[in-house]
Amino acid sequence: MAIQQWSDQITVAELSDDPQFTEDVSALMESLEGGPRDVVANFSAVGFINSSNIALLLRLRKQVTSAKRRLILCGINSHVWSVLQVTGLDKILEFTNDIATALATVQLAGKPKGK
């Protein structure tokens, strides 16, 4: 995974399939301990997610939103999207089609959805 500090306020993370997914999200969460940042998580290389991955995503979401920042997932394939819909995560997480749209969303909107 690559974690890129896209700006002073935004981190972009390129995620991979498990078992790397777990390490990727854990490293991302550690990188956020240095201060609150908006996060764009690119799922374009993720082919599937499991219950452990979902638990990690929820912990990441809690960490980001408790700091009044945004977590936006992008590049999600149809299989992963189906899992997110079945679990109801499509209603509590934010999504865009690609990194450029996610970055624009964070920069233009500023505040988290529902805050």
C-alpha positions in Angstrom: 0.0 0.0 0.0 1.0 3.5 -0.6 0.0 6.2 1.9 0.4 9.6 0.3 0.1 12.9 2.2 -1.7 14.6 -0.7 -1.9 17.9 1.3 -1.6 19.1 4.8 -5.2 18.0 5.5 -5.7 15.0 3.2 -4.2 11.5 3.1 -4.7 9.2 0.1 -4.3 5.4 0.7 -4.0 2.8 -2.0 -5.5 -0.4 -0.5 -4.9 -4.1 -1.5 -6.6 -7.4 -1.0 -6.2 -9.3 2.3 -3.9 -10.2 4.0 -2.3 -6.9 2.9 -5.6 -5.0 3.5 -5.3 -5.5 7.2 -1.8 -4.2 7.3 -2.7 -1.3 5.0 -5.6 -0.1 7.1 -3.6 -0.6 10.4 -0.7 1.5 8.9 -3.2 4.1 7.8 -4.7 4.4 11.2 -1.2 4.7 12.8 -0.4 7.5 10.3 -3.5 9.4 11.4 -2.3 9.5 15.1 -0.1 12.5 14.2 -3.1 14.7 13.7 -6.6 14.8 12.2 -6.8 14.4 8.4 -9.4 13.6 5.8 -8.8 10.2 4.2 -9.4 9.0 0.7 -9.2 5.2 0.5 -8.7 3.8 -3.0 -10.2 0.4 -3.4 -9.4 -0.2 -7.1 -7.0 -3.0 -6.2 -9.3 -4.6 -3.7 -11.2 -7.6 -5.1 -13.0 -8.8 -2.0 -13.6 -7.9 1.6 -14.4 -10.0 4.6 -15.8 -9.5 8.1 -12.4 -8.6 9.5 -11.9 -6.0 6.8 -15.3 -4.5 7.5 -14.5 -4.3 11.2 -11.2 -2.4 10.4 -13.1 0.0 8.1 -15.5 0.8 10.9 -12.7 1.4 13.3 -11.0 3.7 10.7 -14.3 5.5 10.1 -14.7 6.0 13.9 -11.1 7.4 14.2 -11.6 9.8 11.3 -15.1 11.0 12.1 -14.4 11.5 15.8 -11.8 14.0 14.7 -14.5 15.7 12.6 -12.8 14.7 9.4 -14.0 12.7 6.4 -13.4 9.2 5.1 -14.2 8.7 1.4 -13.9 5.3 -0.3 -13.4 5.2 -4.1 -12.7 2.8 -6.9 -15.0 0.1 -5.5 -15.7 -2.9 -7.8 -19.1 -4.5 -8.0 -18.3 -7.5 -5.7 -17.1 -5.2 -2.9 -20.0 -2.9 -3.4 -22.4 -5.8 -3.1 -20.9 -6.7 0.3 -21.1 -3.1 1.5 -24.7 -2.9 0.5 -25.7 -6.2 2.2 -24.0 -5.0 5.4 -25.6 -1.6 5.2 -22.3 0.2 5.1 -23.4 1.9 1.9 -25.6 4.1 4.1 -22.9 5.2 6.6 -19.8 5.5 4.5 -19.1 8.0 1.7 -18.2 6.9 -1.8 -17.0 8.3 -5.1 -16.0 6.7 -8.4 -12.4 7.8 -8.4 -9.6 9.6 -6.5 -10.0 12.9 -8.3 -13.7 13.1 -7.4 -13.0 12.1 -3.8 -10.3 14.8 -3.5 -12.6 17.4 -5.0 -15.4 16.4 -2.6 -13.2 16.8 0.4 -11.7 20.1 -0.7 -15.0 21.7 -1.8 -17.3 20.4 0.9 -15.0 20.8 3.9 -17.3 19.4 6.7 -18.2 15.7 7.1 -21.6 14.6 5.8 -24.2 14.9 8.6 -22.0 17.1 10.8 
